[in-house]
Amino acid sequence: MQLNEIKPGLQYALLSQTGPVHAPLFVMSVEVNGQVFEGSGPTKKKAKLHAAEKALRSFVQFPNASEAHLAMGRTLSANTDFTSDQADFPDTLFNGFETPDRSEIPFYLGSNGDDSFSSSGDLSLAASPAPASLAQPPLPGPPPFPPPSGKNPVMILNELRPGLKYDFLSESGESHAKSFVMSVVVDGQFFEGSGRNKKLAKARAAQSALATIFNLHLDQTPSRQPIPSEGLQLHLPQVLADAVARLVLDKFGDLTDNFSSPHARRKVLAGIVMTTGTDVKDAKVISISTGTKCINGEYMSDRGLALNDCHAEIIARRSLLRFLYTQLELYLNNKDDQKRSIFQKSERGGFKLKESVQFHLYISTSPCGDARIFSPHEPILEEPADRHPNRKARGQLRTKIESGEGTIPVRSNASLQTWDGVLQGERLLTMSCSDKMARWNVVGVQGSLLSIFVEPIYFSSIILGSLYHGDHLSRAMYQRISNIEDLPPLYMLNKPLLSGISNAEARQPGKAPNFSVNWTVGDAAIEVINATTGKDELGRASRLCKHALYCRWMRVHGKVPSNLLRSKITKPNMYHESKLVAKEYQAAKACLFKAFIKAGLGAWVEKPTEQDQFSLTP
């Protein structure tokens, strides 16, 4: 036993035996450092184990660790991955929900074949600072991994907490990509799991309970593991990721008549979810979008009436801007509405988000550009993180291809595009989604205009429904610009939670549609935009276009007292002039562009300046 390894020679005493002959209850005790620990059980052996567990728990940071390792057997298999959609489990303890898919690959936990600790074969407890009186040589490392021999999360949890009842909560998703949700209550705590079948959902609910209560984390392929945020982390990463994905998919289903609408067809789906505390159940979907294409150069607008980029994640963020304007107007209405707004006054001037308000971006697949170009497939077991992390191509700025899909590296001489050049046939270049998202991690998602009113707002999480590779995504989102310097106050290099989901989205077959849909909370219905023209099919401007958002900005500007402006602007007129007033934002953007160049990753390509030289007056 591990307690015996830490304190050899301990003596256990039988304190009592009660109960009938067929169901006795034994109480054993052990004294450690002058403190007596008791344990009870149906056999002396189990009572002794419970006493040892209490003693261990008194000075080891992981509660229930010995209990967990007892159920685990000797060790975890190095190849065990219960988050894989390829995982399947034996029918034991699954109540025969459905016939197993023979094509699925089973992964199991190892076991020593009995219900007791081995004095030399148990997995070592994670090291924790021990009191001086307990100082001992380091515990021996775990022995070589034995062959897998049949324990999955539900079986382990059942040994720790027999008789648990699993409930089926919901079924959602498109016909080719169903998602089931199962739940279980353990020690008064509620756990959910989702998967493409009920077995997998049940296993993931059990896995969530094991991780939370017993600190037992089953091995994952390294590149699949979530990368925690450096900021405030209010939720368990995988629980949050799965909940956000499910909320976005469910809302998209609601908006498209349970995916039956012609506009439910999509390659990429994105959405933004807001949380206002630690309970994911209170999360709210803020925006939904689809799309994979950009405007054709001949349809550019010099009045801000056309959308340049209709990729789903870009549209989701523009939809978020509408919500932020609505929340600012709510705050400015009256004192009663201030309580309902997500904003509060900042002691530094202007407004800031209330404590605990967080935004989480979900994308059904990895963003185009640096995050996707080197991760075209789902990671597999035993796959190395990145075989060639130092290759020059890693981290390069890339642009989207006009009238097509995919990205190409930026050219050294293409940092500025001209209006007449594009109209005469030069391809209109648009920075990749990976690059734009890296930009948001520096300057914020609020953009230059809103930064005149509010402090920078950053995503707390970026969650991918498929093609999640932690090493590639983290490089694309922030690691490649870790050399950034001289950012103005309140701006930073944001490092949000990065995570995939338990039930990876199925690949969307077929040709990408030419339309993009958008919806923001409060809208009665989706808006459908022709991605080639940047307007709807009747030629009308989108509610997300520059002109529309500038109207919202002007309306708010007219209500905000001058002493609450973070940047002073007296008579706003031209769109581009108003943007330049946000001096700290512009300085942060300049630092970002400089960091990319300094790292040898290329120069940011800007749209023709004529696009922003418009005013709201006819």
Secondary structure, DSSP 8 states (H G I E B T S, - for coil): -HHHHHSTT--EEEEEEES-TTS-EEEEEEEETTEEEEEEESSHHHHHHHHHHHHHHTTSSSTTHHHHHHHH-S---TT--TT-TTEE--STTTTT-S---TTSEE--B---SSSS--TTTS---------GGG--S------------SB-HHHHHHHHSTT--EEEEEEES-TTS-EEEEEEEETTEEEEEEESSHHHHHHHHHHHHHHHHH-------GGGS-B--SS---S-HHHHHHHHHHHHHHHHHHHTTTTTSGGG--S-EEEEEEE-SS-GGG-EEEEEEE---B--GGG--TTS-S-SB--HHHHHHHHHHHHHHHHHHHHHH-HHHHTTSSEEE-TTSSEEE-TT-EEEEEESS--TTHHHHT--S---TT--S-S-TT-TTTT--EEE-TTSS-EEE--TT-SB--HHHHHTT----EE-HHHHHHHHHHH-SSHHHHTTTB-----SEEEESS---HHHHHHHHTGGGTT-----TT------EEE--SS------S---SEEEEEETT-SS-EEEETTTTB-TTS---TTSHHHHHHHHHHHHTTS-GGG-SS--SS--SHHHHHHH-HHHHHHHHHHHHHHHHTTS----B--GGGG---S--
